[in-house]
Amino acid sequence: QVQLVESGGGLVQPGGSLRLSCAASGSIFGFNVMGWYRQAPGKERELVAWISSMDITNYGDSVKGRFTISSDRAKNSVYLQMNSLKPEDTAVYSCYAIGPKVYWGQGTQVTVSA
């Protein structure tokens, strides 16, 4: 059973940066896509970004130009570099992977506040 574990969340001031990590317990070579969703209180879940096994990337409109997704297959990990953070980026960020089935991490809280 594959497990995804996120880390790197926390409290940051507006304009600051954070880097989220998602580590898979097994190899990610079998995953077609890995990415991140986020959900803020009272709001619907929102796609943040994904990266394919061919390193094709896609971003939600609200994060384009500020966030960058990358992967390191040797470390079975996916990363989300978040720059120029805004208060509206505050949410629980969850990593997911699409392979034989869809896998989800437990989520990590990101809070952007002065």
C-alpha positions as a Python dict, from the first residue, in 0.01 Angstrom:
ca = {
    (1, 'Q'): (0, 0, 0),
    (2, 'V'): (147, 333, -108),
    (3, 'Q'): (143, 614, 145),
    (4, 'L'): (198, 983, 74),
    (5, 'V'): (335, 1205, 350),
    (6, 'E'): (340, 1583, 318),
    (7, 'S'): (566, 1821, 505),
    (8, 'G'): (677, 2182, 492),
    (9, 'G'): (358, 2363, 584),
    (10, 'G'): (346, 2638, 842),
    (11, 'L'): (287, 3004, 909),
    (12, 'V'): (438, 3261, 674),
    (13, 'Q'): (391, 3633, 620),
    (14, 'P'): (238, 3768, 299),
    (15, 'G'): (500, 3783, 27),
    (16, 'G'): (695, 3500, 181),
    (17, 'S'): (780, 3153, 52),
    (18, 'L'): (730, 2793, 156),
    (19, 'R'): (831, 2463, 2),
    (20, 'L'): (600, 2166, 46),
    (21, 'S'): (727, 1812, 7),
    (22, 'C'): (532, 1494, -63),
    (23, 'A'): (719, 1169, -8),
    (24, 'A'): (580, 838, -132),
    (25, 'S'): (649, 523, 65),
    (26, 'G'): (717, 338, -256),
    (27, 'S'): (841, 413, -603),
    (28, 'I'): (660, 689, -794),
    (29, 'F'): (752, 542, -1129),
    (30, 'G'): (411, 379, -1147),
    (31, 'F'): (229, 707, -1105),
    (32, 'N'): (100, 883, -1414),
    (33, 'V'): (37, 1209, -1233),
    (34, 'M'): (122, 1358, -896),
    (35, 'G'): (4, 1690, -769),
    (36, 'W'): (-147, 1911, -505),
    (37, 'Y'): (-496, 2022, -414),
    (38, 'R'): (-588, 2269, -144),
    (39, 'Q'): (-899, 2341, 56),
    (40, 'A'): (-972, 2647, 264),
    (41, 'P'): (-1245, 2655, 531),
    (42, 'G'): (-1586, 2699, 372),
    (43, 'K'): (-1449, 2668, 19),
    (44, 'E'): (-1442, 2392, -239),
    (45, 'R'): (-1128, 2190, -299),
    (46, 'E'): (-911, 2359, -559),
    (47, 'L'): (-649, 2214, -791),
    (48, 'V'): (-311, 2377, -727),
    (49, 'A'): (-75, 2196, -963),
    (50, 'W'): (16, 1860, -1112),
    (51, 'I'): (313, 1702, -1285),
    (52, 'S'): (302, 1402, -1516),
    (53, 'S'): (547, 1116, -1552),
    (54, 'M'): (668, 1298, -1866),
    (55, 'D'): (730, 1614, -1657),
    (56, 'I'): (438, 1801, -1809),
    (57, 'T'): (306, 2049, -1556),
    (58, 'N'): (-22, 2230, -1505),
    (59, 'Y'): (-125, 2500, -1258),
    (60, 'G'): (-442, 2649, -1124),
    (61, 'D'): (-504, 3002, -1246),
    (62, 'S'): (-471, 3150, -899),
    (63, 'V'): (-114, 3022, -852),
    (64, 'K'): (35, 3054, -1202),
    (65, 'G'): (362, 3242, -1198),
    (66, 'R'): (400, 3204, -820),
    (67, 'F'): (409, 2829, -755),
    (68, 'T'): (633, 2566, -912),
    (69, 'I'): (582, 2191, -897),
    (70, 'S'): (871, 1948, -943),
    (71, 'S'): (953, 1586, -881),
    (72, 'D'): (1256, 1381, -783),
    (73, 'R'): (1197, 1020, -877),
    (74, 'A'): (1518, 908, -708),
    (75, 'K'): (1366, 1030, -380),
    (76, 'N'): (1008, 925, -466),
    (77, 'S'): (904, 1281, -395),
    (78, 'V'): (712, 1574, -536),
    (79, 'Y'): (764, 1933, -430),
    (80, 'L'): (566, 2255, -443),
    (81, 'Q'): (765, 2575, -423),
    (82, 'M'): (532, 2857, -324),
    (83, 'N'): (650, 3215, -365),
    (84, 'S'): (480, 3552, -323),
    (85, 'L'): (229, 3396, -88),
    (86, 'K'): (-100, 3574, -24),
    (87, 'P'): (-349, 3542, 260),
    (88, 'E'): (-588, 3375, 16),
    (89, 'D'): (-337, 3091, -23),
    (90, 'T'): (-420, 2984, 331),
    (91, 'A'): (-553, 2628, 316),
    (92, 'V'): (-481, 2265, 384),
    (93, 'Y'): (-262, 2138, 101),
    (94, 'S'): (-294, 1772, 9),
    (95, 'C'): (-70, 1568, -216),
    (96, 'Y'): (-222, 1310, -449),
    (97, 'A'): (-97, 1050, -695),
    (98, 'I'): (-275, 873, -979),
    (99, 'G'): (-159, 520, -1055),
    (100, 'P'): (-353, 197, -1040),
    (101, 'K'): (-572, 394, -800),
    (102, 'V'): (-575, 742, -654),
    (103, 'Y'): (-371, 797, -341),
    (104, 'W'): (-394, 1092, -101),
    (105, 'G'): (-175, 1232, 170),
    (106, 'Q'): (-307, 1353, 504),
    (107, 'G'): (-262, 1721, 423),
    (108, 'T'): (-47, 2000, 563),
    (109, 'Q'): (-168, 2339, 683),
    (110, 'V'): (-38, 2653, 516),
    (111, 'T'): (-128, 2983, 682),
    (112, 'V'): (-37, 3316, 526),
    (113, 'S'): (-86, 3595, 774),
    (114, 'A'): (87, 3902, 908),
}
